[in-house]
Amino acid sequence: MSGKRILVVDDDSSLRSVMKMQLEEAGYQVTLAADGAEAYDLIHETCPQLVISDLKMPTSGLELMRRIAEGDIQPTLIIVTAFGTVETAVEAMKLGAYDYVTKPLDFEELVLVVHRAMERQTLLDEVRNLRSALDERYGFEGIVGRAKVFLRVLDQASRVAQRDTTVLIQGETGTGKELMARAIHQNSPRKSKPFVTINCGSIPKELVESELFGYTRGAFTGANATRPGKIELADGGTLFLDEVGELPLDAQVKLLRVLQQGEIAKIGAAEAQKVDVRVVTATHRNLQAMIEDGTFREDLYYRLAVVPLLLPPLRERREDIPELVKHLFSKAKQRHGMKDVELSSEVVQHLARYRWPGNVRELENVLERMLVLSSSNMVTEADLPEEIRRVPADNSFWIDLPEEGVSLEAVERELIMRALEQAKGNQTKAAKYLDISRRTLIYRMEKYGLTQE
């Protein structure tokens, strides 16, 4: 128990000294204060895990508790009083005291109470550290990227996180939709509650309903026990439906009921039950086109897309690639215990020129592959995958034609975007670079939704 700090507060100097001696023999570090005012100053100097305070003294123990409750440092509190009435005990508990002991003190009892209180405080510290780690990993500050188009989405996400509304995250595969959903949850009032993920595309259609809504015992053959669904498990927290476009139509109807009425009906249940969940969804598919095809409900779409967020592909935020490379390569080195391996500057330049059809996920996989296959402490151009190594070093015009074909409109959009990027947004220079008129450029920018601020 070495290193566990206790602050003892009592206006009786002899009792303070005896308590200090007893607690130090039990293995604790003890600081003394004669009243609540002195104790409050010492709390900020010593940051104790536990405060043992008398009730009746100048700047009383209850007043000290009130001041602690309003501060940033939150130690566990034990009250010592000769006035061990129910009323004072209740008041102390309401203000956050863990326990109380009465005078004259039984020091063996005191040490036992202190041991239990310290175990509680250790658990609380672990929970705080875990939450801090989650904030760092999944908070918006942990998402790497400074491109204007990306920061705009990040700003929208940070604002909507505080509002209890549905969010639809759209973007190509590998753009980080689940990471964004987790960040929204982690920065919301629901952060202490569950974040439950379900990939709608990975569940057989016949099992979707039971997976989402659960079932009762005997609802069907093999249902030997009542089982909660993912929506019920997310009660109070956030339900993240990845690839929501794969959800069958009959399940879409039931999901709409959850959003409209806040209730679910287990398979086999006679009555519906209330649930309180925030729904965040994601997809790489065009849901509006699916509505026209009759494969996605229009009413559900508008309930899900109260706040739509469109994550840009990595090729539209090339200025972020060097920072992402550094971040992802550092994570991979730590994961594999290869902290001495470095990337050459030539490799980083090659990575920044590649178009990354698989986006951030592909970049992460390529970096890990080069790391684990490296034969020295320096990853060089020779370690690059062939498709990346073939990108011209002079950044001249180059397109990698995929075997499955390519959209001409997508290529044209990319060329216009790259020309504007090279011209730093100057439309006249971009039009000249593409050998078209500025009017034609503006027309095609509007056609592809490439508006500029």
N, C-alpha and C positions, 0 to 999 in steps of 0.2 A: 504493500500500500504506500510505499515511498513515493513522495511527490504529490500526494493528495493534500490540497490546501484547505484549511478550515479557518474561518474568522469567528472568534468567540467574543460576544458583546455582552458586558454586564458591568453595572456600576459598583459591584462588590469586588474589590481588588483581590481579596484572599480567595474568593470562589473562582475568579478568573485564573489565578495562578494554579489552583488545584486542578481545574479542568484542563489547563494547558499541559500539566504534567501527565495526567491520565491519558490524554489523547496522543501526546507524543510517544508515550510508552506503547500505545497501540499502533504506532507507525505513521502518524500524520504530522504534517507541518502546520503549526498553529500560530496565528497572529491574534493579538488582543486589542480590544477597543473598550473605552469606558462608557460610551453612550452612542446613540444612533447617529449623531452628526459625524463623530470621528469614524464610526464604522463605514458610513457611506463613502467618505474619502478613501479609506483603506481598500474598499471593494474595487475601486478603479485603479489603485496602485498594485494590488496583489492578485486580483482576479481569482478569488477563492471558489472552489467547487461547492462548498457548504458554508452556511452561516448559522451559528447557534446564538440566538439572541434572547436576552431577558425581555419581559414585557414591560415591567414598571421601572422606568429610569428616565433621566432627561433625554429628550427626543426618543419617545417610547419605541418599543419593538414593533408595534403596529404601524407607527408612522414610518419607521425604517422600511418595513415591508411594502408600504405604499410607494415609497420612493424607488425601491428596487424594481417593483412591478412596472414602473414607468421608464426604467432605464434600459440600456443595451445589454448589460451583463446580468444573466439570470441564474444565480446559484440556487441550490436547493436550500430550503429554510426549515430550521427546527426551532420551536419556541420553548423557552424555559420560563416557568412562572410559579410563584407561590400562590397565585390566585387561580387554581385549576378548576374554574367553573366551566360549565358547559357553554355558557355564553361567550367567554373569551376564547375558548377552543374553537367554537364554530366560526367566530369572526376571523381568527387567525387562518383557519382552513380556507375560508372564502377568499382571503387575500393571497393564498397560494402556499401556505405552510405545508410541508410534507408530514410533519408530526409534531407533537409537543410532549414535554416531560415536566413534572412538577417538583418543586423544592419541598423538603430537602432531597437532594439528588441521590439516586442510586447509580453510582458510576459504572457498574457493570451493565445496567440497563441502558445508560446513556451511550456506552460504546457499541452496544448491539444496535441501537437505533441509528447511530452514526454509520455503522457498517452497511445497514440496509439503505440508508439515504445515499451513501456514496455509490452503491451498486446502481441505484436509480439514476444518479447524476451521470455515471459512466455511460449508461444506456442512452440517456438523453443526448450526451455529447456525440455518441456514435451516430444517432439519428440526424443530428445537426450536420455532422461531417458528411454523411451520405447525401443529405439534401443539398449541401453546398457542392458536392461533387456532381450531382445531377444538374444543378444550375449551371455549373461550368461546362459540362458535357453537352447538355441539351438546351441551355439558354441561348438567346439570340446572339449574345456576345461570343458564343462558341462556334458560330457558323462563319466560315471563312468566305470573304468576298467583299470587294469594294467597287465593282463595276456599277455604274449608275443604274442600269436596268435591273440589277440584282438588289441594290440598296432600296430601290423604290418598292419592290415586293416585300423586302424585309421590314420596311417601315410600316407597310399596311398590316403585315402579320403581327408586329409588336403592338399595334393599336387595337386590332381585333381580339388579341389574346385576352384582354381585360373584359371583353363583352361576351356574355353567354349566348352566342349565336352560332349557327352552323357555318362551316367553312368548306369550300370545295377547292382542293389544291390540284391544279392541272399542270402537266408538263411531260416531257419525254421520259422514257425509262432511264433511270440512273441520275436524275437531276436532284434527288434528295428530298422527295416529297414526304417520306416518313420522318426524316430528321426535322423538317419544318413543322410537321404535325406535333411531334414530341416537344419542340420548342414552344409552340402555342400552348400546349397543356402545361408545361413547366413554368410558364409565365402567367398562368391564369389563376383565379381564386380556387380552382379545383386541384392545384398541384399536389396537395397532400392525399388526394384520393386516387383510385386506380386509373392507369392509362392502358386500355385493352385494345389490342390490335387483332384484326381479322383480315386475311387476304381473300377477297371474294372469288378470285380466280383459281384458288388452289383447293377449293372444297367441291366435291361432287355435288351436282345439282340436287340430288335426292337427300343430301344431308345438310343443305344450307339452312333450312328452317329450324332443325333441331340444334344446329350449331349456334345460330343467332338467338333463338328464343327459349331453348331448353325443352324439357318434356317431363311429364309426371310418370310415376311408377305405373306400369301396365298400359301405357299409352299405345304401345305397339309391341310386337314380338321382340324380345331381347331387352326391353326397357325394365330392368329389374330394380331400378331405384330412380327416384326423382333427381333430375340433373339440371342445374342452372345453365342458361345460355350465356353467350358473351355479353349481351346487352345487360343482363341482370348483374353479371360480375363487374360491369363498369358503373354500377349505380353510384351516384354521387360524383363520378369522375368523367373521363372522356372516352368515347368509343371511336376508334379510328378504323374506318372501312377502306382498306386499300383496294385499288382496282374495282371500284364500285360499279363500273360499267358492265362487269361480268355477272352482276346479281340477276337471277331469274325474275321474270315479271311477277310471279305470285309472291315472291319474297319482297319485291319492291312495294307491293300493296301493304304488306304488314309493317315494313319499315316506315312507310308514310304515316301509319297509325301511331307509331312510337313518337314521331316528330309532332303530330297534330294533337294527340291526346295524352302523351306521356305515359303510355301503358303498354304492356306486353301480355300475350296469352301463350302460355306454354302449350305444347302439343299434349292434348288429353286433359287440360285444365278446364274446369267448369266456369271459372271466372278469370277476368283479367287482373293484373296487378300493376300498381303504379311503379314507375321508375323515373329517376332523375339523372339523365345523361346528356352530355354535350356531344354532338355528333360532328366529327371532322372526317371528310372523305377525300379520296384522291383517285385520279385516273390519268392514263396517257391517251385515252380514247376521246373522240369528239362526241360528247353526249348529245349535242344538238342535232348532229347528223343521225345519231341513233334514234332520237325522237321521231325524226322524219321516216326512218325505216320501221318504226313501231316496236323497237326492241328496248326502249327506255321510256318510262312514264314522264310526261311533261310536268305534271303536278309535283312529282317527286324531285325532278331537276330543280324547279324553282324553290323548293323547300331546302334543298342541299346547298344551292348556290346563292344563299343570301349574301355571302362575301366570297367571291371567286378570286383565287390567287393563281397567277400563271408564272411558274418558275421557268426562267429562260434556260435554253440549252447552253452547254459549256462553250460552244463555238460563238455564242453571242456575248460572252464575257471573257474574252481571251486575256484581258489584262489581269484577271484573277488567277490564271494558270500557274505562274511562278510561285505565288503564295500558297496555293493549294498543293503544289508539288512538295514544297517544304514541309507543310503541315502533315500531309498524308505519308510522306516518306519517313518523317520523324516517328509517327505512330507505328508504322510497320517495323522500324528498327527496334523500338521498345518492345513490341509484341514478340519479336523473334530473337531478342537478346543480341542484336548486331549493331551496337551503338557506335562502332568505329567506322562503319561504312559510309561513304559520302558519294554524292552525285557530281559529275563534272559539269561545268557551265555549258558545254556543248550539248549535253543530254537535255538540260533544262530548256535550251533554245529549241531543240527538236520537238520536245513535248509541247512547247508553246505554239508551234506552227501547225500541229496536227489538228484535225477537225473534230475528233472525239465523238463519233456517232453514239457511243454508249455512255457519254457524259462523265460525270464525276465518278461513277461506279467503275467505268472502264479505266479511267486514270488510276484509281486506287488499285485495281487488279494488276495493271501493267507495272506500277511501281513495286508492288509486292513481289511479282514474278522476277523482275530484274534484281531485286535485293537478294532473294533466296538462291538465285542461280549465279550470283556474282562470284567470281573466282579470286577477287582481291578486295581491298578496302576502298577501291575507287570504281564506281560504275561509269563506264564509258559508252561512246556511241556504238561500240561493238556489241554491247549488251541490249541494245534497243531491238524491239520486234521489227521484222522486216517491213511491215506496212508503215511504220513510223519512220524508219531509217530512209525510206524512199522519198520522203517529202523533200523537195529541193531546198538546198541550203540558202539560196539567194532569195527565197520567198517569192519566186516567180509563179505565174499562173499554173495551177495544178489541181486536178480533180481526181479523186479515187473513185472509179466507177464500180459500184457493188454488183455482184452477180445477179441479184434479184431485180435489178433495174433502178431507175432514178426518176424523180419528178422534175421535169423541166422548170416548172414554176418554182420549186424549192431551190433549184440551182440559181435561177435568176434572182430570187429574193436574197440568197446568200451573197451573190456578186454585188448587188446594190448595197447591202449592209456592209460588206467589206470595203467597198469604195468609199462609203460615207465615213467609215471608221478611219481609213487611211487619210481622208481629207479633213479629219477632225470636225466633221459635221458640216463643212462648207459644201453646199449643194452645187454651186457653180463648178468647183474643182472636181467634185465627184462625177458630175455629168461629163466634164471634159475627159476625165480618166476613162469613162465607159464609152466615150465617143457618141454620146447622145445629147439632145438638147436638154436644158434645165427643165422646160415644161414637160418633156417626156419623163424625165427622172421623177418629178413631183407626181405625175400621174401614176407611175408604177409604185412609188412609195405609198401612195394612198391605197392602191390596189392591194398591196401586201401588208397594210397596217403599220408601216414603218414611219410613224409620226415622230417628230422631234420637238423637244421642249424649247 
